[in-house]
Amino acid sequence: MACVKRWLAQMGYNVEEDYYSGPRPFDMVVSKGGKKYVVEVKGKWIGVRDDPISFTANEIDFASRFSDRYIICIVYVDGDNCVEGPICQTFREFLKMWELETVRGIEYKYNAWRRRPPMGQALIE
């Protein structure tokens, strides 16, 4: 979370509501240029970087309704250390690079898999 907050500050965002682990579809509220955004942080162990990123149904529902104000930050970690990232983008931009898969179990959840570029094209980040 600390490296995401540093990145947000460097990009000109102000943290309005800090990290909160209670039941809500985002981790913090930030503002920039008079607009408020919510931020969802997804930490991934660097050793399993090819595994999907998991979201709750509530997170996807909220992100879909506010796709330009919902920022997803992906951080690759080793223990408590940020190894790579954060890679932060709005949900709308996230969907251009990741594909959602519905997972049914006791409750719905979604896995996001990195999209593969068409043959002969590089994926631009």
C-alpha positions in Angstrom: 0.0 0.0 0.0 2.9 2.4 0.8 4.3 2.3 -2.8 0.9 2.9 -4.2 0.4 6.0 -2.0 3.9 7.3 -3.1 3.0 6.8 -6.8 -0.4 8.5 -6.3 1.3 11.5 -4.6 3.9 11.7 -7.4 1.1 11.8 -10.0 -0.7 14.7 -8.1 -3.4 12.8 -6.3 -4.3 13.6 -2.7 -5.4 10.8 -0.4 -8.9 11.8 1.0 -9.7 8.5 2.8 -6.8 6.2 3.6 -6.7 2.4 3.3 -9.7 0.8 5.0 -10.0 -3.0 5.2 -13.7 -3.0 5.9 -16.4 -4.2 3.4 -16.4 -1.7 0.6 -15.5 -2.1 -3.1 -12.3 -0.1 -3.0 -9.3 0.6 -0.7 -9.1 4.4 -0.6 -10.5 7.6 -2.0 -8.2 10.2 -3.7 -8.7 13.5 -5.5 -7.0 15.3 -8.3 -8.0 18.4 -10.2 -11.2 18.8 -8.2 -12.4 15.2 -9.0 -12.6 12.3 -6.6 -11.5 8.8 -7.5 -11.6 5.5 -5.7 -8.5 3.2 -5.7 -8.5 -0.6 -5.5 -5.0 -2.1 -4.9 -4.2 -5.6 -6.0 -1.0 -7.0 -4.7 0.5 -10.0 -6.5 3.4 -12.2 -5.5 6.1 -11.8 -8.1 6.5 -15.6 -8.2 2.9 -16.0 -9.5 2.7 -13.1 -11.8 0.9 -15.2 -14.5 -1.9 -16.1 -12.2 -5.1 -14.1 -12.5 -6.1 -11.1 -10.4 -9.2 -11.8 -8.3 -12.0 -9.4 -7.8 -15.3 -9.7 -5.8 -18.6 -9.2 -7.6 -19.1 -6.1 -5.6 -15.8 -4.6 -6.8 -16.6 -5.3 -10.5 -20.1 -4.0 -10.1 -18.9 -0.7 -8.6 -16.0 -0.4 -11.1 -18.4 -0.9 -14.0 -20.7 1.9 -12.9 -17.8 4.3 -12.3 -15.2 3.1 -14.8 -13.5 6.5 -15.3 -13.3 7.2 -11.5 -12.3 3.7 -10.4 -8.5 3.2 -10.4 -7.0 -0.2 -10.2 -3.3 -0.4 -9.0 -1.5 -3.6 -9.5 1.7 -4.1 -7.5 4.1 -7.1 -7.7 5.5 -7.8 -4.3 8.1 -10.1 -2.6 7.1 -10.2 1.1 6.4 -6.6 2.1 8.6 -5.1 -0.7 7.3 -3.6 -3.9 9.3 -5.3 -6.6 7.4 -3.9 -9.7 4.8 -1.3 -10.1 2.4 0.1 -9.2 0.7 -0.1 -12.6 -2.4 2.1 -12.1 -5.2 2.8 -14.5 -8.9 3.4 -14.6 -11.2 0.4 -14.9 -12.0 1.4 -18.5 -8.3 1.2 -19.4 -7.8 -1.9 -17.4 -10.5 -3.7 -19.4 -8.5 -3.1 -22.6 -5.5 -5.1 -21.2 -7.3 -7.7 -19.1 -10.2 -10.1 -19.7 -12.7 -10.9 -17.0 -13.7 -14.5 -16.3 -16.7 -15.3 -14.0 -15.9 -17.8 -11.3 -18.9 -19.4 -9.5 -18.5 -20.8 -6.1 -20.2 -20.0 -2.8 -20.3 -16.4 -4.0 -19.5 -14.9 -7.4 -16.0 -13.6 -8.0 -14.1 -12.6 -11.1 -10.6 -13.4 -12.3 -8.8 -11.0 -14.6 -6.4 -12.5 -17.1 -3.9 -10.3 -19.1 -5.1 -10.1 -22.7 -2.8 -11.6 -25.3 -2.1 -9.4 -28.4 -3.2 -10.6 -31.8 -0.5 -12.5 -33.7 2.2 -10.1 -35.0 1.2 -7.2 -32.6 2.9 -6.1 -29.4 0.8 -5.2 -26.4 1.4 -1.6 -25.6 1.5 -0.6 -21.9 
